[in-house]
Amino acid sequence: MTQRLEFQLRGEFIELCNLLKLTGVADSGGAGKALVAEGVVSVDGQIELRKTAKIRAGQLVELGDIEIRVIT
């Protein structure tokens, strides 16, 4: 079963590793960076390997069966 999360964006963007930490998907920013480095995180359907990729409103981040929709 897919777990769907929404993240309320408070600025122009959030770095991918911080998004994973703040949504509770990763225990820390370092853990978030490790997940990205493993190639298991995708943004809008594409594998994302940049740990500090700028994630903006309207984008969908996926990790396994977890979906994080970024909203304003």
N, C-alpha and C positions, 0 to 999 in steps of 0.2 A: 504494500500500500504506500502510495506517495504521500510524503509529509509536505504540506504547502505552508510556507511562512511568508509574511509580508514584512518588509523593512521600510520604515518611514525615513526618507532622506531629509536631512536638515540643512544641507548645503548643496553645492553644485555636483559633488561626487563623493564617493567613499572608496578607499583603497580596498581591493578584493580581500586581502588577508584580514583587515579590520572588520569587514562585513561578516566574514565567517566567525570571527571572535564575538562580535556584538549580537549575532543571532543565536549564539550558543552551539553552533555546529562544531566549532573548534574551541578547545579549552583556553587557548591563549593565541596571541598574534603569531608566535613562533610555530604553534601547531597548525595554524591557518596557512602559514608560508610553506610548511612541510607538505600539506595536502595539495597545494597548488603545484609545488615542485614535482610531486608524484604523478601529475597529469590526470588527476581524477576529478578536477573541477572544470565545468564548462560554462561559458557565458554566451547566451543566445545561440546555443547549439554547437559552439566551437570550443574545443579544448583551449584553456587559457593557462599559459605557463608564466605569465608576468605576475609576480606576487603583489605588486602595487598597482595593478591595472586599475584605471579609474572607472568605477561602476556608477552609472547615472540612472536617473529615474526612467522606468519603462523597460529596463533590462531584466533578464531572467538568468539567475545563477543556479546551476544544478550540480549536485554532488550525490552520487548514488541515487537513492530514492527520495532525496530532499530537494525541493524547489524553493528558491528564495526570489520573490518578486519584489523589485525595488520600486517604491511609490513615493509620490511627493505629498 
